[in-house]
Amino acid sequence: MRTGFDNDKYIELQAEHIRERVGQFGGKLYLEFGGKLFDDYHASRVLPGFEPDSKFRMLKSIADDVEVIIAINANHIEKNKSRGDLGITYDEDVLRLVDLFRGNGMAVAAVVITQYAGQPAADAFRHRLAGLGIQCRLHYPIEGYPHDVDLIVSDEGYGKNEYVETTRPLVVVTAPGPGSGKLATCLSQIYHEHKRGGEAGYAKFETFPVWNLPLTHPVNVAYEAATADLDDANIIDPFHLDAYGKTTVNYNRDVEAFPVVRALMEKILGQSPYQSPTDMGVNMVGFAITDDDACREASKMEIVRRYFQACVAVKRTGMGSEQVQRLEIIMKKAGVDKNFSPARSAALTREQVTGAPVGAMVMPDGSVVTGKTSARLGAASSLLMNALKHVTGVDMELEVISDSAIEPISRLKTHFLGSKNPRLHPDETLMALSITSATSKVAARVLAGLEQLRGCDAFFSVIISADDEQVLRRLGINVCCEPKFERSTLFHA
């Protein structure tokens, strides 16, 4: 696929910039790490060439200087809040993060439970952490937060919070999701550091919006599309413009919160080291873009993709029409519509001919391949096989998977597992292809083409099953569906 981002350059620039910021504060920096650290697929879609784990790889490059604090809100534990993308609760994700950091040579200093007020589930999690040998610290609600600066920055405010002992120059403060208390954890730690006679500073690491790209750049507009459910927006940073006469882009909530953050830092440090929310950031992603046009096109496609995801969500749940309306406005801002991908028209046109669900995919060479529902394969499986044949140069009419591989799977599904559908789903199709590849060089060749589909865009004329979509996404294929069901029934699996 067309690349527009230099991943190696980004890792080098980002690591060096963070080191400089550590030096700015006397050798100790608390870095609030927002966004997804290990699996930033949004960034990889809008910045083609950006690897989903780039931020983590950047931290690994300076692992000897890094220590980690993971914050989790006690109320989120109590409410059993879950990550929609992973399907696990926030407290389970904390344990996942600890394993990931430790498994990659990074020290985890502690887990901080914020907003702790004796919640039973938080107590249970705290005892669980202790049993696992993970240090846990408690931070408490502060009356008048965040506006009563004098109370917050006092022994009755941050002073009541339990301090996390750290020994390394860069302390990364991360969390399972938003609202976990990362900023408050950073500032509380800095308060305690200064009470103990030490020096420490704060910075924020958010990839989007990209501060040194224009407000209307599709990369930044795509971030608005990604957060359409929050009803937030990118805006010009007025503090940066006033202080330096330079136009930069920031998130409206960060801009709104800056006066309070600056007042807190002035109270702790004597004076604020930052004149704007842009100043607080350390993001260098904009300097690693190598092909602006490629990133613009990829971002426009992401905006359209978000629109269809929202439309499908409304079809499934009956809720979220406001989000769809907001995304329609965002699409107009980016100068695109729902027909932006040629895969949509290809899928809908062929569906009219076949009378059954169809999938279409834009290939790395720009051509479009389709796949129709057949007696043996569903639309997703058929599209996957045709796409693999295309990228590996195999004749489209050739039956690559043997009947001896497909028939036992179909029989297992219908005779023993209670399914009424004998057609193979993508995961079942890949299993059958793998079995066939043991005795067929052509099948082995087709199977080897999977990596070439990473980053391709697929569109389906109906809403495909969540399982089918998940398999395609795991292959790195971006999926959109027309917001309609295949059957006129009330229940859809």
C-alpha positions as CSV (number, residue, x, y, z in Angstrom):
1,M,0.0,0.0,0.0
2,R,1.1,3.6,-0.6
3,T,3.2,4.8,2.4
4,G,3.0,8.3,3.7
5,F,4.8,8.0,7.1
6,D,8.4,7.2,8.1
7,N,8.0,5.0,11.2
8,D,11.7,4.8,12.0
9,K,12.2,8.5,11.8
10,Y,9.2,9.0,14.1
11,I,10.6,6.7,16.8
12,E,14.0,8.4,16.7
13,L,12.5,11.9,16.8
14,Q,10.0,11.1,19.5
15,A,12.5,9.5,21.8
16,E,15.0,12.3,21.4
17,H,12.3,15.0,22.1
18,I,11.2,13.2,25.3
19,R,14.8,13.0,26.5
20,E,15.1,16.8,25.9
21,R,11.9,17.3,28.0
22,V,13.3,15.2,30.8
23,G,16.4,17.4,30.9
24,Q,14.2,20.5,31.0
25,F,12.9,19.5,34.4
26,G,16.2,18.5,36.1
27,G,16.1,14.9,35.1
28,K,12.6,13.8,36.2
29,L,9.5,13.9,34.0
30,Y,6.0,12.5,34.6
31,L,4.6,11.9,31.1
32,E,0.8,11.5,30.8
33,F,0.4,9.0,28.0
34,G,-3.0,9.2,26.2
35,G,-4.4,7.1,23.5
36,K,-3.6,3.5,22.7
37,L,-0.1,2.6,23.5
38,F,0.2,-0.9,22.0
39,D,-2.5,-1.0,19.3
40,D,-3.1,2.4,17.8
41,Y,-4.8,1.2,14.6
42,H,-6.5,4.6,14.0
43,A,-3.0,6.1,13.6
44,S,-1.9,3.3,11.3
45,R,-4.9,3.9,9.1
46,V,-4.7,7.7,8.8
47,L,-0.8,7.7,8.6
48,P,0.0,4.8,6.3
49,G,3.4,3.5,7.4
50,F,2.7,4.1,11.1
51,E,2.9,0.8,12.9
52,P,0.2,0.2,15.6
53,D,2.8,-0.4,18.3
54,S,5.1,2.5,17.3
55,K,4.6,4.4,20.5
56,F,5.5,1.4,22.6
57,R,8.5,0.6,20.4
58,M,9.6,4.2,21.0
59,L,9.4,3.6,24.8
60,K,11.3,0.4,24.4
61,S,14.1,2.3,22.7
62,I,14.6,4.2,26.0
63,A,13.4,1.4,28.3
64,D,16.3,1.8,30.8
65,D,15.0,5.3,31.6
66,V,11.4,4.3,31.8
67,E,9.2,3.5,34.8
68,V,5.4,3.0,34.6
69,I,2.4,4.0,36.7
70,I,-1.0,2.7,35.7
71,A,-4.0,4.7,36.9
72,I,-7.5,3.3,37.3
73,N,-10.6,5.1,38.6
74,A,-12.2,3.3,41.6
75,N,-15.7,4.2,40.2
76,H,-14.8,2.4,37.0
77,I,-13.9,-0.7,38.9
78,E,-17.1,-0.5,40.9
79,K,-19.2,-0.1,37.7
80,N,-17.3,-3.0,36.0
81,K,-16.5,-0.6,33.1
82,S,-15.1,-2.4,30.0
83,R,-13.0,-1.6,27.0
84,G,-15.2,-2.0,23.9
85,D,-12.3,-2.9,21.6
86,L,-11.0,-5.7,23.8
87,G,-14.1,-6.8,25.6
88,I,-12.4,-6.9,29.0
89,T,-13.0,-4.8,32.1
90,Y,-10.7,-1.9,33.1
91,D,-9.3,-3.8,36.1
92,E,-8.4,-6.8,33.9
93,D,-6.8,-4.5,31.4
94,V,-4.6,-3.1,34.1
95,L,-3.2,-6.6,34.6
96,R,-2.8,-7.0,30.9
97,L,-0.8,-3.7,30.8
98,V,1.4,-4.8,33.7
99,D,2.2,-8.0,31.8
100,L,2.9,-6.2,28.6
101,F,5.2,-3.6,30.2
102,R,7.1,-6.2,32.3
103,G,7.3,-8.6,29.3
104,N,9.1,-5.9,27.4
105,G,11.7,-5.0,30.0
106,M,9.9,-1.9,31.6
107,A,9.5,-1.5,35.3
108,V,6.0,-1.0,36.7
109,A,6.2,1.2,39.8
110,A,2.6,0.9,40.9
111,V,-1.0,0.8,40.1
112,V,-2.8,4.0,41.4
113,I,-6.5,3.7,42.3
114,T,-7.9,7.2,41.9
115,Q,-11.1,8.6,43.3
116,Y,-10.9,6.0,46.0
117,A,-13.7,6.4,48.6
118,G,-14.0,2.9,50.0
119,Q,-15.7,1.3,47.0
120,P,-16.0,-2.5,47.8
121,A,-14.9,-3.6,44.3
122,A,-11.9,-1.3,44.5
123,D,-10.9,-2.8,47.8
124,A,-11.2,-6.3,46.3
125,F,-9.0,-5.3,43.3
126,R,-6.5,-3.7,45.7
127,H,-6.2,-7.0,47.7
128,R,-5.9,-8.9,44.4
129,L,-3.0,-6.6,43.3
130,A,-1.3,-7.2,46.7
131,G,-1.7,-11.0,46.2
132,L,0.0,-10.7,42.8
133,G,2.9,-8.7,44.3
134,I,1.9,-5.5,42.5
135,Q,2.3,-2.3,44.5
136,C,-0.9,-0.3,44.8
137,R,-1.5,3.3,46.0
138,L,-4.7,5.2,46.7
139,H,-5.6,8.7,45.6
140,Y,-8.7,10.3,47.1
141,P,-11.5,12.7,45.9
142,I,-10.7,16.3,46.6
143,E,-13.5,18.7,47.3
144,G,-13.7,21.6,44.9
145,Y,-11.5,19.8,42.3
146,P,-10.3,21.2,39.9
147,H,-11.0,24.8,40.7
148,D,-10.1,25.2,44.4
149,V,-6.4,25.4,43.6
150,D,-5.3,26.3,47.2
151,L,-7.0,23.2,48.6
152,I,-5.9,20.9,45.9
153,V,-2.2,21.9,46.2
154,S,-2.0,21.4,50.0
155,D,-1.6,18.7,52.5
156,E,-5.4,18.3,52.6
157,G,-5.5,17.8,48.8
158,Y,-2.6,16.2,46.9
159,G,-0.9,15.7,50.2
160,K,-3.4,13.1,51.3
161,N,-2.7,11.0,48.3
162,E,-0.3,8.1,48.7
163,Y,3.1,8.7,47.0
164,V,4.6,6.3,44.5
165,E,8.4,5.8,44.9
166,T,10.1,6.0,41.5
167,T,13.7,5.8,40.6
168,R,14.0,6.4,36.8
169,P,14.0,9.7,35.0
170,L,10.9,9.1,32.8
171,V,7.7,8.0,34.5
172,V,5.0,7.1,32.0
173,V,1.5,7.4,33.5
174,T,-1.0,5.5,31.5
175,A,-4.5,4.0,32.0
176,P,-7.0,1.5,30.6
177,G,-9.2,4.3,29.2
178,P,-10.2,8.0,29.6
179,G,-11.4,9.4,32.9
180,S,-8.9,7.3,34.9
181,G,-7.1,10.2,36.5
182,K,-3.8,10.3,34.6
183,L,-3.3,14.1,34.9
184,A,-4.2,14.2,38.6
185,T,-1.8,11.3,39.2
186,C,1.0,13.2,37.5
187,L,0.4,16.4,39.3
188,S,0.0,14.7,42.7
189,Q,3.4,13.0,42.2
190,I,5.0,16.3,41.3
191,Y,3.6,17.8,44.4
192,H,5.1,15.1,46.6
193,E,8.4,15.3,44.7
194,H,8.7,19.0,45.5
195,K,7.7,18.5,49.1
196,R,10.6,16.1,49.3
197,G,13.0,18.6,47.9
198,G,13.2,17.1,44.4
199,E,12.7,18.4,40.9
200,A,10.1,17.0,38.5
201,G,8.0,18.2,35.6
202,Y,5.0,17.2,33.6
203,A,4.3,16.7,29.9
204,K,1.5,15.2,27.8
205,F,1.8,12.7,25.0
206,E,-1.3,12.6,22.7
207,T,-0.9,11.7,19.0
208,F,-4.0,13.5,17.8
209,P,-4.9,16.1,16.9
210,V,-1.5,16.8,15.2
211,W,-0.6,20.2,16.5
212,N,1.6,21.3,13.6
213,L,-0.9,20.3,10.8
214,P,-3.7,22.7,9.8
215,L,-7.1,22.5,11.6
216,T,-8.8,21.3,8.4
217,H,-6.2,18.8,7.4
218,P,-7.9,15.4,6.9
219,V,-5.6,13.7,9.5
220,N,-7.0,16.1,12.1
221,V,-10.6,15.9,10.8
222,A,-10.4,12.1,10.9
223,Y,-9.7,12.4,14.7
224,E,-12.9,14.4,15.0
225,A,-14.6,11.6,13.2
226,A,-13.1,9.1,15.6
227,T,-14.4,11.0,18.6
228,A,-17.7,12.0,17.2
229,D,-19.5,10.2,20.0
230,L,-17.9,12.6,22.5
231,D,-19.2,15.7,20.7
232,D,-15.8,17.3,21.0
233,A,-13.8,19.2,18.4
234,N,-10.3,20.3,17.4
235,I,-9.7,24.0,17.7
236,I,-7.0,26.6,17.3
237,D,-5.0,26.9,20.5
238,P,-5.7,30.5,21.6
239,F,-3.1,30.4,24.4
240,H,-0.3,29.5,21.9
241,L,-1.5,32.1,19.4
242,D,-1.5,34.7,22.1
243,A,1.9,33.8,23.6
244,Y,3.8,33.1,20.4
245,G,1.8,34.4,17.5
246,K,1.8,30.9,15.9
247,T,-1.3,28.9,14.9
248,T,-1.4,25.4,16.3
249,V,-4.2,22.8,16.8
250,N,-5.4,21.3,20.0
251,Y,-8.3,19.5,21.5
252,N,-11.1,21.7,22.9
253,R,-11.2,19.9,26.3
254,D,-7.4,20.4,26.7
255,V,-7.8,24.0,25.9
256,E,-10.6,24.5,28.3
257,A,-8.7,22.7,31.1
258,F,-5.4,24.6,30.5
259,P,-6.1,27.6,32.8
260,V,-6.7,25.2,35.7
261,V,-3.7,23.0,34.9
262,R,-1.5,26.1,34.6
263,A,-2.7,27.4,37.9
264,L,-2.0,24.1,39.6
265,M,1.5,24.0,38.1
266,E,2.2,27.6,39.3
267,K,1.1,26.6,42.8
268,I,3.3,23.5,42.8
269,L,6.4,24.8,40.9
270,G,6.2,28.6,41.7
271,Q,5.6,29.3,38.0
272,S,4.2,27.4,35.0
273,P,6.8,26.2,32.5
274,Y,4.1,26.2,29.8
275,Q,2.2,29.1,28.1
276,S,-0.2,26.9,26.2
277,P,-1.6,23.3,26.1
278,T,0.4,22.9,22.9
279,D,3.5,23.6,25.0
280,M,2.7,20.7,27.3
281,G,2.7,18.2,24.4
282,V,5.7,16.2,23.1
283,N,4.1,14.8,20.0
284,M,6.4,14.6,16.9
285,V,4.2,12.6,14.6
286,G,3.7,15.5,12.2
287,F,7.4,15.7,11.5
288,A,7.5,12.1,10.2
289,I,4.9,12.5,7.4
290,T,6.7,11.8,4.1
291,D,3.8,11.9,1.7
292,D,1.1,14.3,2.6
293,D,-1.3,13.3,-0.2
294,A,-1.2,9.7,0.9
295,C,-2.1,10.6,4.5
296,R,-4.8,12.9,3.2
297,E,-6.4,10.1,1.2
298,A,-6.1,7.6,3.9
299,S,-7.7,10.0,6.4
300,K,-10.6,10.8,4.1
301,M,-11.2,7.0,3.8
302,E,-11.1,6.7,7.6
303,I,-13.8,9.5,7.9
304,V,-16.1,7.6,5.6
305,R,-15.4,4.4,7.4
306,R,-16.4,6.0,10.7
307,Y,-19.6,7.2,9.1
308,F,-20.6,3.7,8.0
309,Q,-19.6,2.2,11.4
310,A,-22.0,4.7,13.1
311,C,-24.8,3.9,10.6
312,V,-24.4,0.2,11.3
313,A,-24.5,0.9,15.0
314,V,-27.8,2.8,14.6
315,K,-29.2,-0.1,12.6
316,R,-28.2,-2.6,15.2
317,T,-29.2,-0.7,18.3
318,G,-31.6,2.1,17.2
319,M,-29.4,4.6,19.0
320,G,-26.7,7.1,17.9
321,S,-28.4,9.1,15.1
322,E,-26.9,12.3,16.5
323,Q,-23.4,10.8,15.9
324,V,-24.4,9.9,12.3
325,Q,-25.5,13.5,11.7
326,R,-22.3,14.8,13.2
327,L,-20.3,12.5,10.9
328,E,-22.2,13.8,7.9
329,I,-21.0,17.3,8.8
330,I,-17.5,16.1,9.2
331,M,-17.6,14.3,5.8
332,K,-18.6,17.6,4.2
333,K,-15.8,19.4,6.0
334,A,-13.4,16.8,4.5
335,G,-14.9,17.1,1.0
336,V,-16.0,13.4,0.8
337,D,-19.2,11.5,0.7
338,K,-20.3,7.8,1.3
339,N,-19.3,6.9,-2.2
340,F,-15.6,7.9,-1.7
341,S,-14.4,4.3,-1.9
342,P,-14.9,2.6,-5.3
343,A,-15.6,-0.7,-3.4
344,R,-19.1,0.5,-2.3
345,S,-20.4,1.0,-5.9
346,A,-18.8,-2.3,-6.9
347,A,-20.5,-4.2,-4.1
348,L,-23.9,-2.6,-4.5
349,T,-23.9,-3.0,-8.3
350,R,-23.0,-6.7,-8.2
351,E,-25.5,-7.3,-5.5
352,Q,-28.2,-6.1,-7.9
353,V,-27.1,-8.7,-10.4
354,T,-26.7,-11.7,-8.1
355,G,-29.5,-10.9,-5.7
356,A,-27.4,-11.9,-2.8
357,P,-24.8,-10.2,-0.5
358,V,-21.6,-9.2,-2.1
359,G,-18.2,-7.9,-0.9
360,A,-15.7,-5.7,-2.7
361,M,-12.1,-4.8,-1.9
362,V,-9.7,-2.2,-3.2
363,M,-6.5,-4.0,-4.1
364,P,-2.9,-2.6,-3.5
365,D,-2.7,-1.9,-7.3
366,G,-5.9,0.2,-7.1
367,S,-8.2,-2.3,-8.9
368,V,-11.4,-3.6,-7.2
369,V,-12.1,-7.3,-6.6
370,T,-15.6,-8.6,-5.7
371,G,-16.9,-11.8,-4.0
372,K,-20.4,-13.1,-4.1
373,T,-22.3,-15.4,-1.8
374,S,-22.1,-19.0,-3.1
375,A,-23.2,-22.4,-2.1
376,R,-19.9,-23.1,-0.3
377,L,-18.7,-19.6,0.8
378,G,-20.3,-16.6,2.3
379,A,-19.7,-13.1,0.8
380,A,-16.8,-12.4,3.2
381,S,-15.1,-15.7,2.5
382,S,-15.6,-15.4,-1.2
383,L,-14.1,-11.9,-1.3
384,L,-11.2,-13.0,0.8
385,M,-10.4,-15.9,-1.6
386,N,-10.7,-13.7,-4.7
387,A,-8.5,-11.0,-3.2
388,L,-5.9,-13.6,-2.3
389,K,-6.0,-15.0,-5.8
390,H,-5.6,-11.5,-7.3
391,V,-2.5,-10.5,-5.2
392,T,-0.9,-13.9,-5.9
393,G,-1.7,-14.0,-9.6
394,V,-3.8,-17.1,-9.4
395,D,-6.7,-17.6,-12.0
396,M,-10.0,-16.3,-10.5
397,E,-11.9,-19.3,-11.9
398,L,-9.6,-21.9,-10.3
399,E,-11.0,-23.8,-7.3
400,V,-8.1,-23.5,-4.8
401,I,-9.7,-25.2,-1.8
402,S,-10.5,-28.8,-2.3
403,D,-13.9,-30.2,-1.6
404,S,-12.4,-32.7,0.8
405,A,-11.4,-29.8,3.0
406,I,-14.7,-27.9,2.8
407,E,-17.2,-30.7,3.1
408,P,-16.1,-32.0,6.6
409,I,-16.3,-28.4,8.0
410,S,-19.8,-27.8,6.5
411,R,-21.0,-31.2,7.8
412,L,-19.6,-30.5,11.3
413,K,-21.4,-27.2,11.4
414,T,-24.8,-28.4,10.2
415,H,-24.9,-31.9,11.6
416,F,-23.2,-31.5,15.0
417,L,-23.1,-27.8,15.9
418,G,-26.7,-26.9,15.0
419,S,-26.0,-24.4,12.3
420,K,-28.4,-23.9,9.4
421,N,-25.8,-22.3,7.2
422,P,-23.4,-24.7,5.5
423,R,-21.3,-21.9,4.0
424,L,-17.9,-21.2,5.4
425,H,-17.0,-18.1,7.3
426,P,-13.6,-16.4,6.8
427,D,-11.9,-18.2,9.7
428,E,-13.3,-21.6,8.5
429,T,-12.2,-20.8,5.0
430,L,-8.7,-20.0,6.1
431,M,-8.6,-23.3,8.0
432,A,-9.7,-25.2,4.9
433,L,-7.1,-23.3,2.8
434,S,-4.4,-24.2,5.3
435,I,-5.4,-27.9,5.2
436,T,-5.3,-27.8,1.3
437,S,-2.0,-26.0,1.3
438,A,-0.3,-29.1,2.8
439,T,-0.8,-30.9,-0.5
440,S,-1.3,-28.1,-3.0
441,K,1.4,-25.6,-4.1
442,V,-1.3,-23.3,-5.5
443,A,-3.1,-23.2,-2.1
444,A,0.2,-22.6,-0.3
445,R,0.9,-19.7,-2.7
446,V,-2.6,-18.2,-2.2
447,L,-2.2,-18.5,1.6
448,A,1.1,-16.7,1.5
449,G,-0.7,-13.6,0.0
450,L,-2.5,-12.7,3.3
451,E,0.1,-10.1,4.3
452,Q,-0.5,-8.3,1.0
453,L,-4.1,-7.6,2.1
454,R,-3.1,-5.7,5.1
455,G,-4.4,-2.1,4.8
456,C,-6.9,-2.9,2.0
457,D,-10.4,-1.5,2.2
458,A,-13.4,-3.8,1.9
459,F,-17.1,-2.9,1.6
460,F,-20.1,-5.3,2.0
461,S,-23.5,-4.7,0.6
462,V,-25.0,-5.9,3.9
463,I,-24.0,-6.0,7.6
464,I,-21.8,-9.0,8.0
465,S,-21.5,-10.9,11.3
466,A,-19.3,-9.5,14.1
467,D,-17.2,-12.7,13.9
468,D,-16.6,-12.3,10.2
469,E,-15.7,-8.6,10.7
470,Q,-13.3,-9.5,13.5
471,V,-11.4,-12.0,11.4
472,L,-11.0,-9.6,8.6
473,R,-9.8,-6.9,11.0
474,R,-7.3,-9.2,12.5
475,L,-5.9,-9.7,9.0
476,G,-5.5,-5.9,8.8
477,I,-8.4,-5.4,6.4
478,N,-10.5,-2.3,6.9
479,V,-14.2,-3.1,6.8
480,C,-17.3,-1.1,5.9
481,C,-20.9,-2.4,5.6
482,E,-24.0,-0.9,4.0
483,P,-26.4,-0.3,7.0
484,K,-28.9,-3.0,6.1
485,F,-29.4,-6.6,7.2
486,E,-29.4,-9.6,4.8
487,R,-32.7,-10.9,6.2
488,S,-35.9,-9.1,7.2
489,T,-36.0,-10.6,10.7
490,L,-36.0,-9.0,14.1
491,F,-33.1,-10.9,15.5
492,H,-29.7,-10.9,13.9
493,A,-26.8,-12.9,15.3
